[in-house]
Amino acid sequence: MKKLCLIVLMAGLLFSDTLFAQAGLDNFHDNILLLQGKVEDEARLISTGVPLLLIAPDSRSGAMGDIGVASTPDAYSNHWNAAKLPFAEKQFSVALTYSPWLREIASDINLTYLAGYYKLNELSAIGASLTYFSLGSIDFFNTEGLSTGTYNPNEFSFDVSYSLKLSDNFAASVTGRYIRSDLTQGQVVNNNSTHAASAVSADIGLYYQKDVLSDKPVQYALGLQISNLGNKISYSDNLESSFLPANLRLGGRYTYTMDQFNKVSFMMDLNKLLVPTPPVRDTANEVYKGYEDNVGVLTGVFQ
């Protein structure tokens, strides 16, 4: 019941409008135009399949606002930018994160992330990670309100990366990923049979790191990652497929060493989803604002 309330609350927030908070809108026609424009803007909200792929798996990056493309290398680099791994100080590292999700609303939703890397030599490294998201136990009902059973929807992804130093300060990486999302548990939705959805995707990463030696050593870094480039995903053969959350992440870091025990870093990441923005359609389903979004993956990246 709490999960149902959460969904209703999120829907209410999503479609709430602030029309009555605007001052001086006494003209009815102006109100209608404002509301129409707001509805059009809301209808163009970008949504993708498997948003799990964009969730920060570690507390450090999460606490910094999902920054990580140029942060110092660690076991979580496979998510943020695998090109950082050859610059890691340790030969290998493993990390495990368990995150209770919305614990005040439901007690059985959680995110688990297992990752690690191994440096093959001074120039190259391999990494891997497994992400598992459980939505807990959910009661399913048909359109007549009759129970169809209790199920445990879940999603997971598994990826492997290889990274290589191309110079003393520059490295590149490539990551392959398998994704499986089973949200409907084979239920029939609007007379359409459903199934678990799966996809494969790839990441490309670049990383540059430079040390400036002095009395107070300084290190700066730049990183770029294009992630989740892969096929569309669908839960039914009769329903429209959804784009994976392909994303461009660009960022930098400046680290100042205060003494042997303390450092301070300044970091910034910029992100851009590489999927089409939904257009506004008229009553004949023709696009009159924006661009057609029923396009291929590569076209959607550049649209």
N, C-alpha and C positions, 0 to 999 in steps of 0.2 A: 504493500500500500504506500509506503514511503517513497519507493521508486516511482510509482505512478504519480504521486504528488510532485516529485522532482521534475518529471517530464512536463507536467502541466505548468509548473512554475517557470521552467525554462522557455516554454512556448509563449507564455504570457510576457516575459521579459523581452523575447525576441521581437514580438509584434506590437509591443507597447508604443504609443506615440505621445509626444509631448505637446500636442496641439494646444491643449488648454493651458499650458504653461507660458505660451507666447502672449506678449502684451500687445494690445492695440489691434487685434485681429477681429474687429467688429463686423467687417464685411463678409457676408456669407460666401460670396464668390471667391474671395481670397482664401477663406478657410478651405474650401473645396479644392482649390489649386494646390495649396500647401499639402493637404492630405493625399491628393493624387500623386504628387511628386515624392512624398515620403513612402507611399506604398510601392512606387516604382523602384525607389532606392532599396527598400527592404527586399524586394523580389530579386534583386541582383546580388544578394549575398552569395559569396563563393562557398561551396561545400564540396568535399571530396570523399572518396571512400577511404577507409582505414586511417582516420586521423591519429590513431595510435602511433604511427611512424614519426610524428612530430613532437611527441611528449618527451620532455627532458628526463632522462633516466637517472641522473645523479643529483644529489642535493646541492653540490657546489654550483653547477651551472644553473640549476633551477632557482637558487637563491639570488643569482646575479641577473635574473630576467632572461633565462635561456640563452646565455652567451657561451660560446665554446669553440668556434671555428678556428681561433688563433690563441686559445688559452694554452697553458703548459701541458705537454703530453701526459696522458695517464691511461688507465685501462678503459676509460669511457670514450677514448678518442675515436673508436670505431663508429660511434653515433655521430659525433660532431665533425670530424675530419680525420680520416685514417692516415692522411699524408703526414701527420704529426708524429707517428709512431717511430720512425727511424731516429728521431731526436730525443726519444725517451732515455732517461738516465739509467733505468734498470733494464736488465736483460729480459725479464718477463714480469708480468703482473696479471692478477685476476681480481675481479670485483663482482660483488653480488649485492643487489639492491632489492628490497621488498618494501612496497609503498601501499599501505591501506588507502583505499580510494573512497572519498565521501563517507567517512566512517560514521558521522553523525546521522546519516540518512540510511545507510545500509551497512551491515557488518561483514558482508562476504564479497565485496568488490575489491580487487587488488591488482597491482601491477608488479611483476617480477622481472628483473633484468640481470642477466649473467653475461659477463664480457671478459675478454682477456687478450693479451698479445704476446708474441715471442719474437725477439730480434734474431734474425738468421745470422747477421753479421753487422758490421758497422754501417752498412749501406742500405739494408733492407729489413723488412719486418712483415709478419703476418698477424692478422687479428681475426677475431670472431666474436659474435654476440648473439644472444637469444633473448627475445622479448616476449613475455606472455601476459596477456591481460584477461582477467576473469571478471565477467559481469555478475557473478554470483548465481544464486538460484532464483529463477523467475517463473511465475505461473503464467501459462499461455491460455488465452480464451478465443473462441471463434466469434463471428459477428452476431451470433445469437446469445452471447454471454455464457456459453457452456465451456467448461474447462477442457482443454485438450492435453493437459499434462504439465509437469514441472520440468524445466530444462535448465541447462547451464551454458549459456552463450559464452563464447570465448574467441580470442584472436591471438595469433602469434606470428613472429617473424624470426628468421634465422639468416645471418649473413656472414660472409667470409671476405676478408680484405687482403690486399697485397700492396705494400708501399715501398718506394725506392727513392733513395737520394740521387738526384741528378747533378748535384754539386755540393760543396761543403755547406751551403746555406739553403738549398732548395730541394724539395721533394714532391713527388706526385703519388697518387694512389688510385686504385680502382676497387670497387666493392660490388659483389653480387649478393642478391637477397631473394629469399623465398618467403611469400606471405600467404597466410591462410586465415580467413575470417568466417566464423560460423555463428552468425547472429540469429538466424531464423530457425535453426535446428530442423530444417525440412518441412516447416509449416506451409500450409496453403494460404496465400495472401491475395485477396481480390481475385480468386479463382486461378491464381498462378502458383504453380508448384515452385518451391524454392530449394536451394542447396547451398552448401558451403562454397564460398568464393575463394579463389586463389589467384595469385599473380607472381610474376618475377620482376625484379627491378635492379637498377644499377646506380652506384654513386661514383662521382669523379671528384677527387680532391687535390688541391695544391696548397703548399705551405712554404713560407720563407721565414727564416729565423736568423737574426744577426746579433752577435755579442759585441758590445763596445767596452773594452777594458780600460779602466781608470781607477782612481782611488775609490770611487763609488760605481761599481760595474752597472752597466745598463744593457738591457736586452729588449729588442723590439721584434715583432713578428706580424706577418700578414697571412691570412688564410682565405681560401675560397673553396666552397663545396657546392656541387649540384647533386641533389639527392632524389631518390625515389623515381627515377626515370624508368617507366615500365608500362606494361599493357594495362588497359582498363579492367576494372573488376566488376562483377555482377553476381547477384544472388539468385537470378532466375534467367532462363533462356528467353523468356518473353518480356523481360523488363530492360530498360535502358541501362547501359554500363556507366560506371562512374570513374573519373580520373583518380589515379593515385595522387597523394599530396606532393607532387614534384616541387622542389624548392631550391632557390638560389640563395646561398648564404655567403656574405662577404664581410670580413671583419679584421680588426687589428688589435695589437696589444703592445703596451709599453710598460716594462718592469724596471723599477729602480731599486737597487740593493742598498738598504740603509746601513746594515751591519751584518755580521755573520748569522744573526738570529732573525732579522726582519727584512721583509721586502714589501713593496707596495706596487700594485699593478693597476693600469688604466686600460679598459677594454671596451670595444664597441662592435656590435654585429648589426648588419643590415640584411633584411630578408625580403624575398619576393616569391610568392607562389607562382609556379610556372604552369598554371591551368587557366582556361578561359573564364572570363567573367560572364555570368548568364545574361543574355540580352533581355530586353523588354519586348513582349509580343502583343499584338492586337488580338481582337476576338477571332480572327481567321488564322491565328497562330503564326502570323508573319512577323518577322523582326522589323521593328521600326526605330529601335534605339539599341546601339551596341552591335555586336557581331555574332554570327551563328556559332553556337557552342557545340554543335554535334559534329565535331571534327576529329581528326586523328591525333595521336599523342604528340607527335613532333609539331604539327600545326598549332596545337594548343599551347605548346611551350613558347612559341614566338608570337602568338596572337595578342 
